[in-house]
Amino acid sequence: MIDTRPITLTDAQWDLVLATAHLAPNFAIQEFDDVHTVLIRAHNALRHDLPEDDERRIDAITGISLWRVADSRNDDFLLSVTLAPGVTPQSDLIDLTDLKETTTAATGWSAIRAVLTRLIAERNKVCEAFAEAALDFDGLVGYAEHRGVDAGDLFDVVHDTASAHASDMNNAGLDSQIPYLIEQNGRSATRDLIDELAADNADDEPDTD
């Protein structure tokens, strides 16, 4: 069963993030990488660095991923939540400029807490929206069957929708492609893939001798 329950942090969990974040006292949000750094430190503090029986551990925190979609016109990024294999709902675009403005006076621990609070709120909103949509799932399946629509009828629609998402990630470059491949295949397999592609590129280079 997919768990869409909201994440809320206790004082002990906030203290753990602070104790293990290892960020400078003057740390502030200036760019996307700063936001991503806060999230990764939270991943480590609240799951990766804790044994399974530690009550402060939150496995769901690592389901949160960020995707940079910035271009010359904006500083937007997306937040996605992996709820199960193949189930990764996304947030609306989050404006980095707006996030920076709301944390202008915050540095160090205050900045970490402000950003992580926003990211968790966005995650919970995504999960709530997904849960509401899931309530309609059985009804819509039955409705489709009643109207004579089968899986083959939706094949092209699903393919086009998935292709559009893949195109957005490809257009955003390595900053989106690599995290996606790590999420789908794992860090080791992604590194192996990079090595294979690098070797192929080297073989393709013309011989200058």
Backbone bond lengths (Angstrom), bond angles and torsions (degrees), N, CA, C in turn:
res aa  C-N    CA-C-N  psi(-1)  N-CA   C-N-CA  omega(-1)  CA-C   N-CA-C  phi
1 M - - - 1.464 - - 1.535 109.64 -
2 I 1.311 116.85 135.73 1.462 121.02 -179.56 1.526 110.39 -75.49
3 D 1.325 115.86 129.01 1.463 121.88 -178.07 1.528 109.51 -96.47
4 T 1.325 116.31 112.66 1.463 120.51 179.35 1.533 112.00 -111.60
5 R 1.327 115.93 17.93 1.468 118.82 -179.50 1.532 110.81 -62.11
6 P 1.330 117.17 144.82 1.477 119.68 -178.97 1.524 111.54 -68.57
7 I 1.323 114.88 151.97 1.465 121.70 173.58 1.525 108.59 -92.79
8 T 1.309 116.11 128.98 1.472 121.71 171.51 1.527 107.27 -131.49
9 L 1.322 116.76 136.72 1.461 120.37 -177.68 1.523 110.94 -99.72
10 T 1.318 115.41 135.79 1.463 121.65 174.44 1.524 109.21 -80.58
11 D 1.324 115.95 168.84 1.469 119.86 176.83 1.528 110.47 -59.00
12 A 1.336 116.88 -38.53 1.465 120.67 -179.53 1.528 110.96 -64.19
13 Q 1.318 116.35 -36.38 1.467 119.69 178.91 1.524 111.57 -72.36
14 W 1.326 117.23 -39.45 1.459 119.58 175.63 1.532 110.17 -62.43
15 D 1.335 116.84 -42.04 1.467 120.92 179.00 1.530 110.48 -61.34
16 L 1.337 116.71 -37.53 1.459 120.88 -179.96 1.524 110.95 -66.53
17 V 1.327 116.83 -42.28 1.465 119.99 177.36 1.520 110.18 -60.36
18 L 1.327 116.99 -44.40 1.460 121.19 179.55 1.526 111.24 -62.10
19 A 1.333 115.62 -43.24 1.462 120.03 -174.93 1.524 112.43 -69.64
20 T 1.319 117.80 -26.21 1.471 120.67 -173.68 1.529 113.58 -112.61
21 A 1.332 117.79 -1.25 1.469 119.70 -176.79 1.526 112.34 -67.57
22 H 1.344 116.61 -36.43 1.467 122.18 178.41 1.538 111.94 54.42
23 L 1.318 115.97 46.79 1.453 121.07 175.67 1.524 109.00 -110.08
24 A 1.321 116.04 153.53 1.460 121.06 -175.76 1.529 111.29 -62.97
25 P 1.339 117.53 149.57 1.474 121.15 179.17 1.524 112.97 -58.35
26 N 1.332 117.54 -26.15 1.467 120.88 179.78 1.527 112.28 -97.95
27 F 1.331 116.56 14.47 1.469 120.62 179.45 1.528 109.97 -55.01
28 A 1.338 116.36 134.31 1.466 121.97 178.73 1.523 108.25 -146.15
29 I 1.315 115.25 160.55 1.459 120.44 -179.56 1.522 109.40 -84.51
30 Q 1.328 115.41 113.81 1.459 121.31 178.80 1.523 112.07 -118.46
31 E 1.325 117.21 -30.30 1.452 121.42 -176.44 1.525 110.34 -150.42
32 F 1.328 115.63 173.72 1.457 121.34 -177.85 1.530 111.92 -55.36
33 D 1.319 116.99 -41.04 1.464 120.30 -177.77 1.524 112.29 -59.30
34 D 1.337 117.63 -30.22 1.461 120.59 177.75 1.527 110.66 -66.88
35 V 1.331 116.05 -41.82 1.468 120.76 177.67 1.522 109.57 -63.94
36 H 1.332 115.63 -44.68 1.459 120.37 -178.97 1.527 110.98 -63.87
37 T 1.326 117.08 -37.16 1.461 121.37 178.37 1.522 111.03 -60.74
38 V 1.330 116.76 -44.63 1.467 120.53 178.58 1.525 110.34 -59.01
39 L 1.322 117.06 -43.76 1.464 120.29 -178.76 1.528 111.00 -64.59
40 I 1.323 117.72 -44.54 1.460 120.59 -179.16 1.531 110.77 -64.02
41 R 1.335 117.39 -39.47 1.459 119.72 177.62 1.534 110.36 -64.20
42 A 1.329 117.02 -35.56 1.473 120.17 176.77 1.526 110.66 -68.34
43 H 1.342 117.40 -40.24 1.466 121.18 174.74 1.530 110.02 -53.60
44 N 1.336 115.42 -49.07 1.460 120.10 -176.40 1.524 111.63 -67.39
45 A 1.334 116.03 -45.48 1.467 120.17 -174.91 1.522 112.17 -66.78
46 L 1.325 116.59 -39.10 1.463 119.94 -170.44 1.523 114.39 -100.47
47 R 1.342 116.81 -4.62 1.450 118.09 174.40 1.526 113.36 -141.26
48 H 1.339 116.60 -63.49 1.462 119.67 -169.47 1.532 113.08 -60.21
49 D 1.323 117.35 -34.80 1.465 120.34 -175.73 1.523 113.11 -91.97
50 L 1.331 117.38 5.64 1.465 121.09 -176.46 1.528 111.48 -116.65
51 P 1.334 117.61 143.13 1.465 119.74 173.43 1.527 110.32 -68.10
52 E 1.329 115.99 159.90 1.463 120.43 -174.38 1.524 112.46 -63.19
53 D 1.320 118.27 -26.24 1.463 120.01 -176.58 1.526 113.41 -92.18
54 D 1.339 117.63 4.51 1.463 120.51 178.73 1.522 109.03 -76.61
55 E 1.320 116.35 125.67 1.463 121.05 -175.46 1.529 112.64 -67.32
56 R 1.334 117.83 -15.76 1.462 120.79 178.53 1.531 112.19 -83.17
57 R 1.301 117.36 -10.76 1.466 121.95 -176.66 1.525 111.27 -70.25
58 I 1.345 116.36 136.24 1.468 122.51 176.18 1.527 107.43 -129.08
59 D 1.315 116.34 101.04 1.462 119.56 -179.13 1.524 111.74 -62.74
60 A 1.330 116.87 -34.07 1.468 120.92 -174.91 1.525 112.91 -65.23
61 I 1.341 117.72 -18.02 1.468 119.62 -176.71 1.527 110.65 -63.52
62 T 1.342 117.73 -32.40 1.459 119.41 -177.66 1.518 112.29 -79.46
63 G 1.334 116.48 -3.83 1.458 119.02 173.45 1.519 112.61 -75.94
64 I 1.325 116.98 -10.28 1.469 121.32 -179.09 1.526 109.82 -86.70
65 S 1.336 115.89 128.24 1.468 121.33 175.34 1.522 109.19 -131.03
66 L 1.320 116.24 153.07 1.461 121.80 178.03 1.522 109.29 -116.71
67 W 1.333 115.21 143.70 1.465 120.84 -178.18 1.521 109.06 -130.55
68 R 1.307 116.18 115.13 1.464 120.38 178.99 1.525 109.59 -75.54
69 V 1.324 115.80 129.70 1.470 120.91 176.43 1.522 109.71 -127.02
70 A 1.329 116.01 24.48 1.458 120.90 -176.46 1.526 111.14 -66.66
71 D 1.313 116.16 144.83 1.456 122.30 171.34 1.518 107.56 -139.53
72 S 1.303 117.21 -162.87 1.465 120.35 -176.25 1.525 112.88 -69.38
73 R 1.346 115.91 -11.49 1.467 119.17 -174.86 1.520 113.48 -104.46
74 N 1.326 118.21 -17.91 1.456 118.04 -175.03 1.523 110.94 -155.13
75 D 1.313 115.37 174.09 1.457 122.76 176.65 1.523 110.38 -122.92
76 D 1.318 116.84 35.64 1.457 120.83 -175.43 1.524 111.87 -74.47
77 F 1.327 115.36 153.47 1.452 120.52 169.96 1.521 108.56 -145.68
78 L 1.332 115.48 162.11 1.456 122.37 -179.46 1.514 109.73 -110.70
79 L 1.311 115.69 151.48 1.457 122.22 170.75 1.525 107.04 -115.08
80 S 1.322 116.37 129.98 1.462 119.98 176.28 1.519 109.04 -119.06
81 V 1.334 115.71 157.15 1.458 121.56 -178.79 1.524 108.45 -129.42
82 T 1.326 116.89 116.13 1.463 120.80 177.10 1.525 108.37 -83.50
83 L 1.324 116.10 110.69 1.455 121.94 -178.40 1.524 112.07 -98.69
84 A 1.321 116.63 -25.74 1.463 123.46 178.89 1.520 106.52 -169.76
85 P 1.333 118.40 164.70 1.469 118.97 176.68 1.524 111.68 -55.07
86 G 1.332 115.25 123.04 1.459 119.79 -179.45 1.511 114.75 82.93
87 V 1.319 117.87 -0.82 1.469 121.79 179.81 1.524 108.15 -118.48
88 T 1.340 116.32 96.95 1.461 121.44 -176.12 1.529 109.99 -136.73
89 P 1.335 117.33 77.61 1.465 118.79 178.26 1.514 111.56 -67.84
90 Q 1.343 115.66 155.58 1.459 121.18 -176.20 1.519 111.39 -121.65
91 S 1.317 114.47 157.88 1.459 121.69 175.47 1.517 110.22 -81.14
92 D 1.314 115.72 172.78 1.454 120.22 165.13 1.531 107.78 -69.84
93 L 1.323 116.67 167.92 1.457 120.08 177.32 1.528 110.31 -60.48
94 I 1.324 115.68 136.08 1.461 121.89 177.28 1.528 107.36 -107.95
95 D 1.302 116.84 125.28 1.460 122.34 -176.16 1.524 109.78 -84.81
96 L 1.328 116.74 114.03 1.466 120.73 -179.59 1.519 111.41 -61.96
97 T 1.329 117.05 -36.88 1.467 120.15 178.97 1.521 110.68 -60.01
98 D 1.331 116.12 -43.71 1.465 120.56 177.82 1.520 110.79 -63.58
99 L 1.335 116.88 -41.69 1.463 120.49 179.43 1.516 110.89 -63.66
100 K 1.331 116.98 -40.05 1.463 120.46 178.18 1.524 110.93 -63.88
101 E 1.332 116.33 -41.36 1.459 120.34 -178.77 1.523 111.82 -64.49
102 T 1.335 116.48 -36.67 1.471 119.70 -178.37 1.523 111.86 -76.88
103 T 1.343 117.29 -13.41 1.470 120.11 179.04 1.528 111.79 -117.80
104 T 1.329 116.94 19.64 1.475 121.51 -175.28 1.518 112.36 -55.10
105 A 1.325 116.68 -43.18 1.465 120.17 -175.74 1.521 112.19 -85.47
106 A 1.326 117.19 -1.93 1.460 120.16 -174.94 1.529 110.98 -96.56
107 T 1.324 115.94 132.88 1.457 121.83 174.32 1.519 108.43 -136.65
108 G 1.329 115.37 161.83 1.455 119.35 177.14 1.517 112.35 58.83
109 W 1.340 114.61 -132.35 1.465 120.64 -177.01 1.521 111.99 -60.43
110 S 1.322 117.57 -37.72 1.464 120.24 179.85 1.527 111.08 -61.71
111 A 1.338 116.81 -39.95 1.464 120.46 178.92 1.519 111.06 -67.57
112 I 1.337 116.18 -42.82 1.467 119.99 178.44 1.518 110.27 -59.09
113 R 1.319 116.51 -47.51 1.462 120.24 -177.29 1.522 111.19 -66.02
114 A 1.329 117.55 -41.06 1.459 120.90 -178.69 1.530 111.14 -63.32
115 V 1.333 116.33 -44.11 1.466 119.70 -178.42 1.519 110.94 -69.99
116 L 1.330 117.34 -45.85 1.458 119.69 -178.80 1.531 111.14 -64.65
117 T 1.324 116.93 -35.78 1.468 120.29 175.87 1.523 110.63 -60.42
118 R 1.344 116.35 -43.11 1.470 120.81 179.29 1.530 110.73 -65.01
119 L 1.325 117.22 -44.00 1.459 120.45 -178.29 1.527 111.38 -64.67
120 I 1.316 116.64 -41.17 1.462 119.78 178.67 1.522 110.53 -66.41
121 A 1.345 116.81 -38.94 1.465 120.17 177.47 1.524 110.97 -62.20
122 E 1.345 116.43 -41.61 1.463 120.32 177.46 1.530 110.58 -64.96
123 R 1.323 116.95 -40.70 1.467 121.10 177.72 1.521 110.74 -60.84
124 N 1.317 116.27 -45.84 1.461 119.78 -178.91 1.530 111.34 -64.84
125 K 1.322 116.16 -35.82 1.472 120.04 178.20 1.525 110.68 -65.91
126 V 1.330 116.91 -41.84 1.462 121.07 177.77 1.529 110.25 -61.42
127 C 1.338 116.35 -44.35 1.463 120.59 -179.14 1.524 111.42 -65.42
128 E 1.328 116.65 -39.27 1.463 120.12 178.63 1.523 111.01 -63.66
129 A 1.336 116.27 -43.26 1.463 120.08 179.06 1.524 110.92 -64.72
130 F 1.340 116.43 -39.42 1.463 119.73 178.77 1.522 110.80 -65.38
131 A 1.330 116.60 -41.83 1.461 120.69 -179.80 1.524 111.08 -62.52
132 E 1.337 115.84 -40.21 1.462 119.25 178.63 1.527 110.84 -65.10
133 A 1.334 116.22 -40.23 1.459 119.73 178.57 1.520 111.04 -67.18
134 A 1.343 116.42 -35.99 1.458 120.46 -178.82 1.525 111.74 -65.05
135 L 1.338 116.75 -27.92 1.457 119.59 178.29 1.522 111.76 -61.61
136 D 1.342 115.19 -27.48 1.461 120.02 -179.76 1.524 112.83 -88.68
137 F 1.348 116.58 -5.47 1.461 119.99 -170.84 1.528 112.07 -59.60
138 D 1.344 116.70 -55.77 1.463 119.68 -176.91 1.515 110.86 -59.91
139 G 1.345 116.16 -39.65 1.457 119.46 -179.77 1.516 111.85 -64.32
140 L 1.351 117.11 -40.30 1.458 120.30 -179.21 1.526 111.97 -71.67
141 V 1.335 117.13 -34.25 1.465 119.43 175.38 1.515 109.80 -62.10
142 G 1.317 115.21 -46.55 1.462 118.90 178.50 1.519 112.34 -63.10
143 Y 1.342 116.24 -38.35 1.462 120.69 179.35 1.521 110.87 -64.97
144 A 1.360 116.28 -42.87 1.460 120.15 178.32 1.525 110.80 -60.82
145 E 1.325 115.68 -44.45 1.462 119.33 178.92 1.528 111.01 -63.02
146 H 1.334 115.95 -39.85 1.459 120.76 179.05 1.529 111.44 -62.73
147 R 1.352 115.74 -35.88 1.463 119.82 -179.61 1.527 112.47 -85.78
148 G 1.315 117.62 1.44 1.459 120.72 177.82 1.512 114.41 80.17
149 V 1.343 117.43 19.93 1.469 121.58 178.28 1.523 108.24 -94.38
150 D 1.364 116.02 125.58 1.463 119.20 179.81 1.526 110.78 -115.71
151 A 1.336 115.89 -176.17 1.467 121.00 -175.75 1.520 112.09 -60.93
152 G 1.326 116.66 -36.66 1.461 120.06 179.86 1.514 112.48 -62.96
153 D 1.334 116.28 -33.89 1.467 120.19 -179.66 1.527 111.51 -66.41
154 L 1.331 116.76 -30.63 1.469 120.78 -177.71 1.518 113.25 -94.49
155 F 1.325 117.33 -0.78 1.470 121.01 -175.07 1.527 111.69 -55.65
156 D 1.335 116.56 -52.86 1.467 119.90 -176.18 1.528 111.79 -66.22
157 V 1.337 117.06 -36.11 1.468 120.34 -179.83 1.530 110.18 -64.38
158 V 1.340 116.36 -46.61 1.465 120.62 179.38 1.527 110.06 -63.52
159 H 1.343 116.76 -41.89 1.464 120.88 -179.85 1.522 111.02 -61.79
160 D 1.343 116.90 -45.52 1.467 120.63 -178.84 1.523 111.62 -65.22
161 T 1.345 116.23 -39.41 1.464 120.47 -179.95 1.525 110.78 -64.80
162 A 1.348 116.00 -45.17 1.466 119.98 179.12 1.526 110.96 -65.60
163 S 1.329 116.74 -37.56 1.465 120.48 -179.71 1.520 111.16 -65.04
164 A 1.342 116.29 -38.53 1.468 120.04 179.45 1.526 110.57 -63.83
165 H 1.348 116.16 -40.49 1.473 120.02 178.82 1.524 109.92 -65.20
166 A 1.338 116.17 -44.25 1.468 120.28 179.13 1.526 110.64 -62.55
167 S 1.325 116.76 -38.46 1.463 120.64 179.23 1.523 111.24 -63.13
168 D 1.337 116.82 -40.95 1.468 120.53 179.08 1.528 110.54 -61.12
169 M 1.341 116.29 -43.02 1.464 119.65 -179.94 1.524 111.20 -67.50
170 N 1.335 117.11 -40.88 1.459 120.10 179.42 1.525 111.12 -63.96
171 N 1.337 116.57 -40.07 1.458 120.73 -179.65 1.530 111.86 -66.73
172 A 1.335 117.29 -25.71 1.463 121.32 179.98 1.518 111.99 -80.40
173 G 1.349 117.58 -8.66 1.457 121.32 173.90 1.518 114.44 85.16
174 L 1.326 115.46 -164.18 1.463 122.09 -174.48 1.522 112.96 -59.31
175 D 1.350 116.72 -31.91 1.462 120.06 -177.80 1.518 112.02 -61.44
176 S 1.332 117.91 -26.13 1.458 121.20 176.42 1.526 111.45 -100.61
177 Q 1.330 116.87 -36.68 1.466 120.05 -176.11 1.525 112.17 -65.72
178 I 1.329 116.84 -47.23 1.464 119.79 -175.45 1.532 111.81 -64.26
179 P 1.360 120.12 -49.00 1.472 118.60 177.38 1.529 112.64 -58.28
180 Y 1.334 116.39 -36.83 1.473 119.34 179.58 1.527 110.45 -64.59
181 L 1.336 116.85 -45.13 1.468 120.07 -179.72 1.525 111.37 -65.45
182 I 1.338 116.85 -37.30 1.466 119.81 176.29 1.520 110.07 -63.36
183 E 1.338 116.39 -42.80 1.461 120.84 -179.78 1.527 111.37 -62.66
184 Q 1.334 116.68 -38.78 1.463 120.70 -176.13 1.523 112.50 -83.27
185 N 1.341 117.98 -38.27 1.456 121.05 -169.82 1.526 115.10 -118.27
186 G 1.332 117.00 -13.56 1.458 119.89 -176.60 1.522 111.51 96.43
187 R 1.333 115.64 157.19 1.467 120.93 -176.04 1.531 111.57 -65.80
188 S 1.350 117.97 -43.02 1.459 120.76 -176.73 1.524 111.28 -63.91
189 A 1.341 116.92 -46.16 1.463 120.19 -179.38 1.526 111.01 -64.87
190 T 1.346 116.31 -35.79 1.463 119.82 178.86 1.525 110.42 -67.21
191 R 1.330 116.16 -40.84 1.471 119.13 177.57 1.524 110.54 -63.27
192 D 1.343 116.96 -41.38 1.467 120.63 178.01 1.527 110.67 -60.57
193 L 1.343 115.85 -41.27 1.457 120.32 179.36 1.528 110.75 -62.41
194 I 1.335 116.62 -43.37 1.464 120.79 179.03 1.529 110.13 -61.03
195 D 1.352 116.49 -42.34 1.470 120.08 178.65 1.528 110.91 -62.30
196 E 1.343 117.10 -41.38 1.459 120.79 179.55 1.530 111.02 -63.58
197 L 1.331 116.31 -43.38 1.456 120.10 -179.52 1.526 110.88 -66.85
198 A 1.332 116.47 -39.21 1.464 120.19 178.48 1.525 110.75 -63.14
199 A 1.345 115.93 -39.83 1.460 119.95 178.26 1.522 110.93 -66.12
200 D 1.337 116.77 -40.84 1.466 120.58 177.87 1.523 110.69 -62.16
201 N 1.346 115.90 -41.99 1.469 119.44 -179.94 1.531 110.91 -64.67
202 A 1.339 115.63 -38.49 1.470 118.90 178.79 1.516 111.00 -65.31
203 D 1.343 117.88 -37.28 1.460 121.53 178.70 1.520 111.79 -67.03
204 D 1.344 114.92 -29.80 1.461 120.12 -177.85 1.520 113.58 -79.91
205 E 1.350 116.03 -15.35 1.465 118.89 -177.91 1.525 110.24 -67.80
206 P 1.321 118.18 137.45 1.468 120.30 -179.68 1.516 111.98 -66.19
207 D 1.300 116.04 145.69 1.470 122.14 178.93 1.528 108.72 -78.48
208 T 1.332 115.22 119.09 1.472 119.91 -176.71 1.519 112.87 -92.00
209 D 1.351 116.85 -1.13 1.473 118.94 -179.93 1.532 111.59 -72.91
